[in-house]
Amino acid sequence: MLRFPVNHCQYINKDLSLCFEPNRSPIDDRIFILTVPKSGTYLIAKIFENFGIVNCGVHVATDIIQDNRFADEQILRVQPGIYTISAPLDISVDLICPGQFAFGHIPCSKNEQSLLGVFRKVFSFRDLRDVIISLVRYYESRKVKITKPERLVLYEKFKELLMGSKKMFYWFELWGSEIETLIRYMSPWKDCQDVFQLKFEVLMGDYGKEHQISLLNDLCRFVGLDIDEDKIEEALRDSIGSDTLTYSGKRSSYSQWWNNDIDELYRSYGYEELNKAYGYK
């Protein structure tokens, strides 16, 4: 028996099975994009769409989904929590069909590996210092529901401050441990042989166009696409800098804001050690 709320919209595909999205592309496999937060989730989704793969339109977590399919985009950008629905991962993954993809920040345990075993999996990661700066900007622009009075005080201080060391301090107090734990639990995906490794900085062209195109060529082969280089470059041009759901209009860079105080927080919460595990100095 499905455990979705009555008002959650599901379709019936040609096999008479329930699904998030009835359309599909001609590739044989299902795809799941696993991303460290702020490591190109919606950018990679946009690239896949430009490759012709069908987006299921849901952001999947272990026990909920964020259903973007029928959401008011203006509300979704500010209050995405309004569109979350309770949905265990074992149910969610069954609603993703061949020729489609979904995405989420899924930890890597035996259960998640088993549930995603038949998927073509892509794991995107990024320098965690840039991730933190991007998350500070993300939480600044969103409305977050805070119920505990002591956390509400911290949140109000965080919201009223301009970007800088003090604002960063409150971000770490509110979300630093939670985000570090999530990223740590995701890190084993980096060592899985059946997972395509996508370094965000290579995707963005930081290592040069040759490496960028080579990465996407390898990605296409991994998911079963036969696309020539001109099509890859076209998809890339139409994706990078496009108005995706979480794109703020400017790429976040830690170098603009980093100082000794922030670095001390970064190290005390365990991010320095974790960043090295992801291959960053």
N, C-alpha and C positions, 0 to 999 in steps of 0.2 A: 504494500500500500504506500503510495506517495505521501510524503510528509510536508508538502508545500501548502501554504494557505490557499483557500478557495479562490481568492482574487488574483492569484499568480497565473499569468498567461503561459500556457504550454500549447505547442502545436502537435499535430500528428503527421509524421512523414509518410513517404510512399510505402514503407514497410509496416505501417500501422503502429509505429512506436512513438512515444512521446519525445519531444525535443524542444530545445530553446528556439531553434530557427529551422524552418522547413527546407530552405534552399541549401545547396551544397556546390562545391567546386569539384572538378573531375579527379582530384588526387584521391588516393586510396585511404590515407590515414587521417586520424584525428590528431590535432596539434594542441599542445598546451604551452603557453608562454609563462615561464616562471621568472619573476623579476624581483630583485632586491628593490625596495621602495625607491622611487625617483631615479630609476635606472633605465628609463625609456619604455615603460609599459605601453603607453598609448602611441608612442612613436613607432614601436615595433608592430603594434596592431595596425597602424595606418599603412606601414610598408607591406604587411601581409595582404591587406585589403587591396592595395595597388597591384599586388601580384595576382589578384583574382581569387584569393581564398576567403571563404565566408566567415565573417565575424559573428559569433553567437550573441554579442552585445551584453555580456554579463561579466562582471568582475567577481571571480570565485575566491572564497576563503574556505577554511576547513569546516565551518559551521554555518556560514551565511553566504548569500550572494548579494552583490549590488547590481540591481537590474536597471541597466541603462537604456533598455530598448524603447521604452515609452515615456521616459522621464522628460520633464521640462528642463532643457539644458541650462538655463539660467539658474534654476534652483539647484540642479545637480552640481554645478560648479561651486556653489557656496555651502550647500547642506546635503552632501551625498548620502548621509546617514538616513535621510528620509526614504531612500529607495532600497534599503537593505531588507532582506527577507531571510528568515531562518531556513537553512537548507544544508543538511549534512553533505560532506564531500562525496560519499558513495552514491548519493542521489544525483548531485550536480553533474558528475562526470558522465553518467549514463545518458544525459540529455544533450551531450555534444556528439554530433554525428561525423562520419568520415567526410573529409573535404571542408571541415570547419575548424575554427580555433576558439579557445577561450583563454583567459589569463588570470593571474593572481599571485600573491605573495605566499606561496605554500611552503611550510616547513618540510624538511626531508627526513621522514622516519620510515620504518618498514611499512607502516600502514599506507602512507601517502605514496611511497614507491610502488606498492602493490596496486593501488587504485589507479595510478597513472601509468601502469606498466605497458599498456598497449599503445600509449600515445607517443608521437614524436615530440620530444620535450626540448625546449629552448630555454637556456638559463642566462639571464642578463644581469650583469653586476657592474659596479662603478666605484671609483675612489670614494670611500665613506666620508671623507671631509666634504666633498661636493654634495654627497647625499644629505648630510646634516644641514648644510646651508639651504639646499632646495626644500627640505622638510620644514625648516623654520619659515621660509616664505610661503609654503603650502598651508601650514597651520595658521599663519597670519591672515590668509585670504579666505579661510573657511570658518563656518560657525560650528563649534564643537560643543556637544552636550556634556556639561560637567554637573554632577550631582553632589559630590562630597564638598562640604563647605570649605575645607582647608585647600582643596585643589581649585575650587572656584576663585579663591583669593589669588592664587598663583596665576591662574589663567587670565584674570582681569589685568593683572600687572603685565603679563606677557603681551596682551593685546594692545595695551596703551603705550608701550615703549617703541621707539624707533629701532630699526635694525642696528645691532651692535652687541657688545659683550654682555650687557645686562639682560637684553632680550634673550640671548643665547643661554644665559644662566637659567632663566625660567623655563626655556624649552627643555633643557636637560632635566630639570626638576620634574617636569610634567611627563615627558615622553622618552627621555634618554634611555632608561633601563628597558622599557617595553620594546623600543625599536632595536636596541642592541640584542636583546634576546631573540627577536624574530629573525634578524639577520644572521645570528649565530646558528639558529636552528635550520636556516636555509643553506648554510655553507656546504653541507655534504653533497648537494647537487653538483658542486664544482668538480667532484671526483668521480661522478657516475659516468661509466663508459657509454651509456646510451643517451646521454644528454649533450646537446650542442651548446658549446660555450661561446657566449657573445659578450665581448668586452665593450662597454658603452663608448669608451673613448675611441676605439677603432671604428665603431659604427659612425661616430660623428666626424671622422676624418682627421683626428688628431695625429695619427701616424702616417698620414698621406693618403691620397686617393687610391693608389694601387692596393694598399692593404684594405681600405674600405670596400672596394669593389670585390676583392678576393674573398673577404668575409661574407659578403652577400651571395657571391657565387657558390661558396661552400654551403651557406644556409639553404639556398634553393635546392641544391642536390640532396641535402639532408632531409628535406620535407617532400622530396619527390617531384620538384618542379623543373621543367626544361625551359628555361628563359634565357634569351641572349643578353649580352652585356648592355646593349642599347636600352632594352626594356628595364634592366636593373637600374641603370642610371636615371631613366625617366621616373621610375617608382621612387627612387631616392630623392630626386628633385621635388617631387610632389608631396613628399612626406616630411622631410626635415624643415622645420620652421613653420609647418602648417598649424592651423588653429585646432589642436587636439584638446581634449577635455581638461587636461591638467597643465597645459603649456602656458607659462606666464608671460611669454613674449621675449624672454631673455634667459639664456642658459646660466645656471648658477655656477659660480666658481668660488671655492673657499679662499683663494689667495687675496680676494678683495676684503675679506673680513677677519681673517685669522690673526690671532695674536697669542701671547704667552698664556693669558688667562683662559682663553678658549681651548688652547692646546692642553692645558692642565685638566680641564673638564673632559675633553675628548679622551685623554689617557685614563683618567680615574674611572670612567664608565666602561672601560674595556675596549674602546673602538680602535685604538692603535694596534693592539695585538690582533684584533679581528681583521683589520685592514691588511696586515701583513699576510694573513692566511688567504686573503683574496688576491694576493700578488702585488700589493702596493707598498711602497716604502714609507 
